[in-house]
């Protein structure tokens, strides 16, 4: 990971002027005539993310003007590093602690590149931001490292990110922070009563797994994270069309995100007992694939009729949530690329979350806003649970008609969460659909910065 920041006093640095549209004329008036003329000739209007390089008399770079569009996008600083040559830069003018912290984080996030398969990757050297006194560079770097881990795992294609490789990533993280890791593989899942994880992954040549990572003091408050790890989703026998299958390497985005969050938690040394459960499977097609109409018995003992084999993520999560509930954690969070309905409702950039706990919902909304990590609560509307009824089993894994699909998926998961637990489910996209200023199309961390801030404040 590149060094994002420089310390004050490490040499000369180039000033960066943050300029909002509302303050553009005042800024121009305060500049030398040559600078103001250059800005006007360059049609610099403080457009969001616009970078204006201001030359010195000798042609060298003297300063940068950066359009912030009145601060509507606090992480827009990520647009800068990709446009700048290596060297040190500092922000001119005072930023309050919150704005400065988000500026530093945005700068770090803008230094991400995924170039594993490029024959000629770009140079490793990056511009560095001289940190203002009120900014914690270690914290910004810690969060960026967790985000980068999630992005790297999601961006890796399924041929190089199967159950073994995802297990290896978890093992590397466990080794880094002296955590324990237990892995159940293949028929071990049946022997230890994880039948739905096994059923979803049994058709693949790469057997399913359950990862169980533990870290922290035994007597600390318990926080358990569950992440969906479907390393590729063909849809099973209810096969997806080709356009629906194209991005299914990202169907382990929940697993990638909980590993990124675990990195933040362990690196910060939060005073909690962390458990991470990741059910891993490849939803493939072969002669022993599970079928529409099959009835599976879950770890909890509830029977599930398979209405659609392409609703497999909730099946593996159900077994993991049932296990997570046995320890009665103080917080239980699951993250999953679960439904297209969530994208229909809120688009690619705003993940919905579900929780029956009003206090937790308010905390999550507050931290999401502070961290510029958008979340939106959708209801666990109990009347819709009737659609999950089966005539011959305890539950069906889908409803007829597909309406309110994100809600009914969350209601399905709730059946496997222990009574009275503080639980939230996040239906994330884990993907940037298009590139933008300082942001590549591809894998993305979602919800974990808000969750980390909540846990950091608690512990």
C-alpha positions as CSV (number, residue, x, y, z in Angstrom):
1,X,0.0,0.0,0.0
2,X,1.5,3.4,-0.9
3,X,2.4,5.9,1.8
4,X,-0.4,8.4,1.5
5,X,0.9,11.1,3.8
6,X,3.9,13.2,4.6
7,X,4.7,14.7,8.0
8,X,5.0,18.5,8.4
9,X,8.6,19.7,8.1
10,X,9.8,16.9,5.7
11,X,10.6,19.4,3.0
12,X,8.8,21.8,0.7
13,X,5.3,21.1,-0.4
14,X,3.0,22.5,-3.0
15,X,-0.2,24.3,-1.8
16,X,-3.6,23.1,-2.7
17,X,-6.4,25.7,-2.5
18,X,-9.9,24.2,-1.9
19,X,-12.3,26.5,-3.8
20,X,-16.1,26.2,-3.6
21,X,-18.3,27.8,-6.2
22,X,-19.7,30.2,-3.7
23,X,-16.3,31.4,-2.8
24,X,-14.8,31.5,-6.3
25,X,-14.9,35.2,-6.9
26,X,-13.4,35.9,-3.5
27,X,-10.6,33.5,-4.1
28,X,-9.9,35.0,-7.5
29,X,-9.8,38.5,-6.0
30,X,-7.2,37.4,-3.5
31,X,-4.9,36.0,-6.1
32,X,-2.2,37.8,-8.0
33,X,-3.5,39.1,-11.4
34,X,-1.5,36.4,-13.3
35,X,-3.1,33.6,-11.3
36,X,-6.6,35.0,-11.6
37,X,-6.1,35.4,-15.4
38,X,-4.8,31.8,-15.7
39,X,-7.8,30.5,-13.8
40,X,-10.2,32.4,-16.0
41,X,-8.4,31.4,-19.2
42,X,-8.5,27.8,-18.1
43,X,-12.3,28.1,-17.5
44,X,-11.9,27.1,-13.8
45,X,-15.3,27.6,-12.2
46,X,-14.6,25.4,-9.1
47,X,-16.5,22.5,-10.7
48,X,-16.6,19.5,-8.3
49,X,-13.4,17.6,-8.6
50,X,-11.8,20.0,-11.1
51,X,-8.0,20.3,-10.7
52,X,-6.3,23.5,-11.9
53,X,-2.5,23.4,-12.0
54,X,-1.1,26.8,-11.6
55,X,2.4,27.4,-13.0
56,X,5.2,29.5,-11.6
57,X,7.1,32.0,-13.7
58,X,9.7,29.4,-14.5
59,X,7.1,26.9,-15.6
60,X,7.3,24.7,-12.5
61,X,4.1,23.8,-10.6
62,X,3.4,26.5,-8.1
63,X,0.0,25.6,-6.7
64,X,-3.2,23.7,-7.2
65,X,-6.8,25.0,-7.1
66,X,-9.3,22.3,-6.4
67,X,-13.0,22.6,-7.0
68,X,-15.1,21.3,-4.0
69,X,-18.6,22.4,-5.1
70,X,-19.4,23.8,-1.7
71,X,-18.4,20.6,0.1
72,X,-21.4,18.5,-1.0
73,X,-19.0,15.6,-1.5
74,X,-16.7,15.4,1.5
75,X,-14.6,12.5,0.0
76,X,-14.1,14.3,-3.3
77,X,-10.5,14.8,-2.3
78,X,-10.0,11.3,-3.8
79,X,-10.1,13.0,-7.2
80,X,-6.7,14.7,-6.6
81,X,-4.0,12.2,-6.3
82,X,-4.5,10.6,-9.7
83,X,-4.0,14.0,-11.3
84,X,-0.8,15.0,-9.5
85,X,2.8,14.1,-10.0
86,X,4.6,12.4,-7.1
87,X,5.7,14.9,-4.4
88,X,4.4,16.6,-1.3
89,X,1.2,18.8,-1.1
90,X,-0.5,20.6,1.6
91,X,-4.0,22.1,2.0
92,X,-4.1,25.9,2.2
93,X,-6.6,27.3,4.7
94,X,-8.0,25.8,7.8
95,X,-10.3,22.7,7.8
96,X,-12.1,21.7,10.9
97,X,-11.2,18.3,12.3
98,X,-14.1,16.4,10.6
99,X,-13.5,17.9,7.2
100,X,-9.7,17.4,7.5
101,X,-10.1,13.8,8.5
102,X,-12.4,13.1,5.5
103,X,-10.1,15.0,3.2
104,X,-7.2,12.8,4.3
105,X,-9.3,9.7,3.9
106,X,-10.5,10.8,0.4
107,X,-6.9,11.5,-0.6
108,X,-5.9,8.0,0.5
109,X,-8.8,6.3,-1.2
110,X,-7.9,8.1,-4.4
111,X,-4.5,6.3,-4.4
112,X,-6.2,2.9,-5.1
113,X,-5.4,1.0,-8.3
114,X,-6.1,-2.6,-9.2
115,X,-3.4,-3.6,-11.6
116,X,-2.7,-7.3,-10.9
117,X,-3.3,-8.3,-14.5
118,X,-1.7,-5.3,-16.2
119,X,1.5,-6.1,-18.1
120,X,2.8,-2.6,-17.4
121,X,1.3,-1.3,-14.1
122,X,1.6,2.4,-13.4
123,X,4.4,3.7,-11.3
124,X,4.1,3.0,-7.6
125,X,5.0,6.5,-6.5
126,X,2.1,8.6,-5.4
127,X,1.7,12.2,-4.3
128,X,1.6,12.6,-0.6
129,X,-0.5,14.9,1.5
130,X,1.1,16.8,4.4
131,X,-1.3,16.2,7.2
132,X,-2.8,19.1,9.1
133,X,-2.3,19.0,12.8
134,X,-5.9,18.0,13.6
135,X,-5.9,14.9,11.3
136,X,-5.1,11.4,12.4
137,X,-3.1,9.9,9.5
138,X,-2.9,6.5,11.1
139,X,-6.7,6.3,11.3
140,X,-7.1,7.4,7.7
141,X,-4.5,4.8,6.6
142,X,-6.2,2.1,8.7
143,X,-9.6,2.7,7.1
144,X,-8.0,2.9,3.6
145,X,-6.2,-0.4,4.1
146,X,-9.5,-2.1,5.0
147,X,-11.2,-0.6,2.0
148,X,-8.4,-1.7,-0.3
149,X,-8.5,-5.2,1.0
150,X,-12.2,-5.4,0.2
151,X,-11.7,-3.9,-3.2
152,X,-8.8,-6.2,-4.1
153,X,-10.7,-9.4,-3.1
154,X,-13.8,-8.4,-5.1
155,X,-11.9,-7.3,-8.2
156,X,-10.0,-10.6,-8.4
157,X,-11.7,-12.8,-11.0
158,X,-13.3,-16.1,-9.8
159,X,-10.6,-18.3,-11.4
160,X,-8.2,-16.7,-8.9
161,X,-10.6,-16.1,-6.1
162,X,-12.2,-19.4,-5.3
163,X,-12.9,-21.0,-1.8
164,X,-9.2,-21.7,-1.3
165,X,-8.0,-18.2,-2.2
166,X,-10.6,-16.5,-0.1
167,X,-9.6,-18.8,2.8
168,X,-6.0,-17.8,2.2
169,X,-6.9,-14.1,2.4
170,X,-8.6,-14.7,5.7
171,X,-5.6,-16.8,6.9
172,X,-3.2,-13.9,6.0
173,X,-5.4,-11.5,8.0
174,X,-5.5,-13.8,11.0
175,X,-1.7,-14.2,11.0
176,X,-1.2,-10.4,10.7
177,X,-3.2,-9.8,13.9
178,X,-2.6,-13.0,15.8
179,X,-6.2,-14.2,15.4
180,X,-7.3,-17.8,15.3
181,X,-8.9,-19.3,12.2
182,X,-10.9,-22.5,11.9
183,X,-11.9,-23.8,8.4
184,X,-14.5,-26.5,7.7
185,X,-14.3,-27.9,4.2
186,X,-16.5,-30.1,2.0
187,X,-18.1,-33.0,3.9
188,X,-16.8,-31.6,7.2
189,X,-19.7,-29.1,6.9
190,X,-22.2,-32.0,7.1
191,X,-20.3,-33.6,10.0
192,X,-20.6,-30.3,11.9
193,X,-24.2,-29.6,10.8
194,X,-23.9,-26.9,8.2
195,X,-26.2,-28.6,5.6
196,X,-27.3,-25.6,3.6
197,X,-23.8,-24.3,3.0
198,X,-22.8,-27.8,1.8
199,X,-25.9,-28.1,-0.4
200,X,-25.3,-24.8,-2.2
201,X,-21.6,-25.6,-2.9
202,X,-21.7,-29.4,-3.5
203,X,-22.0,-29.1,-7.3
204,X,-18.7,-27.3,-7.7
205,X,-15.3,-29.0,-8.1
206,X,-14.1,-26.5,-5.5
207,X,-15.8,-27.6,-2.3
208,X,-17.7,-25.2,0.0
209,X,-16.2,-24.0,3.3
210,X,-17.0,-22.2,6.5
211,X,-14.3,-19.8,7.9
212,X,-14.5,-19.0,11.6
213,X,-12.0,-16.2,12.7
214,X,-11.7,-15.1,16.3
215,X,-9.8,-12.3,17.9
216,X,-9.7,-10.3,21.1
217,X,-10.1,-10.9,24.8
218,X,-12.5,-13.6,25.8
219,X,-14.3,-11.4,28.4
220,X,-14.8,-8.4,26.1
221,X,-18.1,-7.5,24.5
222,X,-18.8,-9.8,21.5
223,X,-19.2,-8.5,18.0
224,X,-19.9,-11.1,15.2
225,X,-19.7,-10.4,11.5
226,X,-21.1,-12.7,8.9
227,X,-20.2,-12.2,5.2
228,X,-21.7,-14.0,2.2
229,X,-18.9,-15.7,0.3
230,X,-20.4,-17.0,-3.0
231,X,-17.2,-16.9,-5.1
232,X,-19.2,-17.3,-8.3
233,X,-22.9,-17.5,-8.8
234,X,-24.1,-19.1,-12.0
235,X,-27.7,-19.2,-10.6
236,X,-27.5,-22.9,-10.3
237,X,-30.1,-24.9,-12.2
238,X,-32.1,-21.7,-12.3
239,X,-29.3,-20.5,-14.5
240,X,-28.7,-16.8,-14.9
241,X,-28.7,-15.2,-18.3
242,X,-25.2,-14.2,-19.5
243,X,-25.7,-10.5,-18.7
244,X,-26.8,-11.4,-15.1
245,X,-23.8,-13.6,-14.7
246,X,-21.2,-11.2,-15.9
247,X,-20.4,-9.6,-12.5
248,X,-20.9,-12.6,-10.3
249,X,-17.3,-12.7,-9.3
250,X,-18.4,-10.0,-6.9
251,X,-21.0,-12.2,-5.2
252,X,-18.4,-12.7,-2.4
253,X,-18.5,-9.0,-1.7
254,X,-20.1,-9.5,1.7
255,X,-17.1,-11.7,2.7
256,X,-14.6,-9.2,1.3
257,X,-16.3,-6.4,3.2
258,X,-16.3,-8.1,6.6
259,X,-12.7,-9.0,6.1
260,X,-12.0,-5.3,5.4
261,X,-13.9,-4.3,8.5
262,X,-12.1,-6.9,10.6
263,X,-8.8,-5.4,9.5
264,X,-9.9,-2.0,10.7
265,X,-11.1,-3.4,14.0
266,X,-8.0,-5.4,14.8
267,X,-5.6,-2.8,13.6
268,X,-7.2,-0.3,15.9
269,X,-7.1,-2.7,18.8
270,X,-10.8,-2.1,19.7
271,X,-11.7,-3.5,23.1
272,X,-14.1,-6.2,21.8
273,X,-14.3,-9.9,21.1
274,X,-14.5,-10.3,17.3
275,X,-15.8,-13.3,15.5
276,X,-16.0,-13.4,11.7
277,X,-18.1,-16.2,10.0
278,X,-17.8,-16.5,6.3
279,X,-19.7,-19.3,4.5
280,X,-18.1,-19.9,1.1
281,X,-19.6,-21.7,-1.9
282,X,-19.6,-21.7,-5.6
283,X,-23.1,-22.0,-7.0
284,X,-22.4,-24.2,-9.9
285,X,-24.2,-26.6,-12.2
286,X,-23.6,-30.3,-12.3
287,X,-25.4,-33.6,-11.8
288,X,-25.4,-33.2,-8.0
289,X,-26.5,-29.6,-7.9
290,X,-29.4,-28.8,-5.6
291,X,-32.7,-28.4,-7.4
292,X,-35.8,-26.2,-7.4
293,X,-38.3,-28.0,-5.3
294,X,-35.7,-29.7,-3.0
295,X,-36.2,-29.3,0.7
296,X,-33.1,-28.6,2.8
297,X,-32.8,-28.9,6.5
298,X,-31.0,-25.9,8.0
299,X,-28.6,-25.8,10.9
300,X,-31.3,-24.3,13.0
301,X,-33.6,-27.3,12.2
302,X,-36.0,-25.3,10.0
303,X,-36.8,-26.9,6.7
304,X,-36.5,-24.8,3.5
305,X,-38.2,-25.5,0.2
306,X,-36.1,-24.3,-2.7
307,X,-38.3,-22.0,-4.8
308,X,-35.2,-20.8,-6.8
309,X,-31.6,-22.0,-6.8
310,X,-30.5,-18.5,-7.6
311,X,-31.5,-17.3,-4.1
312,X,-28.6,-19.3,-2.6
313,X,-26.9,-16.5,-0.6
314,X,-29.6,-16.5,2.0
315,X,-29.2,-20.2,2.5
316,X,-25.5,-20.2,3.4
317,X,-26.0,-17.1,5.5
318,X,-28.8,-18.8,7.4
319,X,-26.6,-21.6,8.6
320,X,-23.9,-19.0,9.6
321,X,-26.4,-16.7,11.4
322,X,-27.8,-19.7,13.3
323,X,-24.2,-20.5,14.5
324,X,-23.4,-16.9,15.3
325,X,-26.6,-16.6,17.4
326,X,-25.5,-19.4,19.7
327,X,-22.9,-17.2,21.4
328,X,-25.4,-14.4,22.0
329,X,-23.2,-11.6,20.7
330,X,-23.7,-8.0,21.7
331,X,-23.8,-7.0,18.0
332,X,-24.5,-9.3,15.0
333,X,-24.0,-7.8,11.5
334,X,-24.3,-9.6,8.2
335,X,-23.2,-8.2,4.9
336,X,-24.2,-9.7,1.6
337,X,-24.6,-8.9,-2.1
338,X,-28.1,-10.4,-1.7
339,X,-30.8,-9.0,-4.0
340,X,-31.2,-7.1,-7.2
341,X,-34.3,-5.7,-5.6
342,X,-32.1,-3.6,-3.3
343,X,-30.5,-2.0,-6.4
344,X,-33.9,-1.4,-7.9
345,X,-35.0,0.4,-4.8
346,X,-32.0,2.5,-4.0
347,X,-29.6,2.2,-6.9
348,X,-25.9,1.1,-6.9
349,X,-24.6,3.6,-4.4
350,X,-26.9,3.4,-1.4
351,X,-27.1,0.1,0.4
352,X,-30.2,-0.6,2.4
353,X,-29.9,-2.0,5.9
354,X,-32.5,-3.8,8.0
355,X,-32.7,-4.0,11.8
356,X,-35.5,-4.4,14.3
357,X,-33.5,-2.2,16.8
358,X,-34.5,1.4,16.7
359,X,-31.5,2.6,18.7
360,X,-29.1,0.8,16.4
361,X,-30.9,2.1,13.3
362,X,-30.4,5.7,14.6
363,X,-26.8,5.1,15.4
364,X,-26.1,3.6,12.0
365,X,-27.8,6.5,10.2
366,X,-25.8,9.0,12.2
367,X,-22.4,7.4,11.5
368,X,-23.2,6.8,7.9
369,X,-23.8,10.6,7.5
370,X,-20.6,11.5,9.4
371,X,-18.5,9.1,7.5
372,X,-20.0,9.9,4.0
373,X,-20.7,6.2,3.8
374,X,-24.4,6.2,2.7
375,X,-26.9,3.8,4.1
376,X,-30.7,3.8,4.1
377,X,-33.0,1.8,6.4
378,X,-35.7,-0.4,4.8
379,X,-38.4,-2.0,7.0
380,X,-38.7,-5.6,8.2
381,X,-42.3,-5.5,7.2
382,X,-43.7,-8.6,9.0
383,X,-46.8,-9.0,6.8
384,X,-44.6,-9.7,3.8
385,X,-43.2,-12.8,5.7
386,X,-46.4,-14.6,4.7
387,X,-45.0,-14.8,1.2
388,X,-42.2,-17.1,2.5
389,X,-44.6,-19.8,3.6
390,X,-44.4,-23.3,2.1
391,X,-47.1,-25.9,1.9
392,X,-44.6,-28.7,2.6
393,X,-41.7,-27.1,4.6
394,X,-41.2,-24.5,7.3
395,X,-40.1,-21.8,4.7
396,X,-39.6,-21.2,1.1
397,X,-36.4,-19.4,0.1
398,X,-38.3,-17.0,-2.2
399,X,-41.7,-15.5,-2.6
400,X,-43.9,-15.6,-5.7
401,X,-43.9,-12.5,-7.9
402,X,-40.7,-11.1,-6.6
403,X,-42.1,-7.9,-5.1
404,X,-40.2,-6.3,-2.1
405,X,-37.5,-8.8,-2.7
406,X,-34.9,-7.1,-0.5
407,X,-37.4,-7.0,2.4
408,X,-38.5,-10.6,2.1
409,X,-34.8,-11.7,1.9
410,X,-34.1,-9.9,5.1
411,X,-37.2,-11.5,6.7
412,X,-35.9,-14.9,5.6
413,X,-32.6,-14.2,7.4
414,X,-34.3,-12.9,10.5
415,X,-35.8,-16.4,11.0
416,X,-32.3,-17.7,11.7
417,X,-31.2,-14.9,14.1
418,X,-31.5,-15.5,17.8
419,X,-34.4,-13.9,19.7
420,X,-33.5,-10.5,21.1
421,X,-30.1,-10.1,19.5
422,X,-29.0,-6.7,18.3
423,X,-28.7,-7.5,14.6
424,X,-28.5,-5.7,11.3
425,X,-28.4,-6.9,7.8
426,X,-26.8,-5.0,4.9
427,X,-27.7,-5.7,1.3
428,X,-24.7,-4.2,-0.4
429,X,-23.8,-3.9,-4.1
430,X,-20.0,-4.0,-3.4
431,X,-19.3,-2.5,-6.8
432,X,-18.8,0.9,-8.5
433,X,-20.9,0.7,-11.7
434,X,-18.8,3.4,-13.3
435,X,-15.6,5.4,-12.9
436,X,-15.7,8.8,-11.4
437,X,-13.3,11.4,-10.0
438,X,-10.7,9.3,-8.1
439,X,-12.9,6.2,-8.2
440,X,-12.4,3.2,-10.5
441,X,-15.3,1.1,-11.7
442,X,-15.1,-2.2,-9.9
443,X,-15.1,-3.6,-6.4
444,X,-16.1,-1.3,-3.5
445,X,-16.3,-1.3,0.2
446,X,-19.8,-0.4,1.4
447,X,-21.2,0.1,4.9
448,X,-18.0,-0.9,6.7
449,X,-16.7,2.6,7.3
450,X,-19.9,3.5,9.1
451,X,-19.9,0.2,11.0
452,X,-16.3,0.7,12.0
453,X,-17.0,4.2,13.3
454,X,-19.9,2.9,15.3
455,X,-17.8,0.2,16.9
456,X,-14.9,2.5,17.4
457,X,-17.1,4.9,19.3
458,X,-18.6,2.1,21.4
459,X,-15.3,0.2,22.1
